[in-house]
């Protein structure tokens, strides 16, 4: 009997399925969850909606009325806000021709005090005024006037309750 040797050919190596795809999918889910939590934490740290400053824009007539002043004719860039804390505090900022500032203050407060040019606080402030108890109220007024070019002044009007 002749022995025939049969050669055993190894089976063709076929690309098989590995478990790396499953492993990657299982690992990706917790990684994405952790990344999302970190993103939410960073967003929460940089946004703080709990602090309400209480500052809102108001009609300027309201601000000037509270301080017993007349709205300035010819004012530019007029902006008025109310800071509503325990007591209201109105602030108006505007540009007014330098030659008209003293006349506006005198028309608004004919019984004084007028603007003074010394002992004013603030950077660039060349004239100021402090007035207590305006119009029978307990409101006080502070004015600061600073230079804004050769012809214009920036006026900061603050009316508040003491």
C-alpha positions, 0 to 999 in steps of 0.5 A: 500500500502506498501511502499517499501523503496528503498535504494539509493546506492551511486554511486561507487566512481570511480577515476575521472579525476582531473585538477591537470595534466593540472595545472602541465603542464601549470606550467611546461612550463614557469618554463622550459623557465625560467630555460633555460634563466637562463642557457643561462645567466650563460653561457654568463657571463662565456664566453667572445669571444669579447676579442681577445688577438691577441696572436698566435703561429708563426714559431720560425725562424720568431721570432728570425729573427725579433730580429736579432738573430740566432735560438739556436742550441740544444734548447728544448721545443721551443715555439714562439708567436706573440702578434699583437697589434699596433706594433708586439711583438715576444716572444720565450721561450726555454730550453738551456744548461747553458754552451751554453747560453752565446755562443748563445748570443755572436754568435747572437749579436757579437757587444754586449751587452752581458749578464749581471748578475746583475740588472736583474728584474724577479724572479729567473732571473740570467742573462739578456740583453737589446738591442735597434735597432737590425739590422737597425730596430727599434726593441729591444730585451730583454733576461732573463735567469733563472735556470732550474736545474743544467744543463739547463736554461730557456731563454725568448727572446722578440723582439718588436718595440718601 
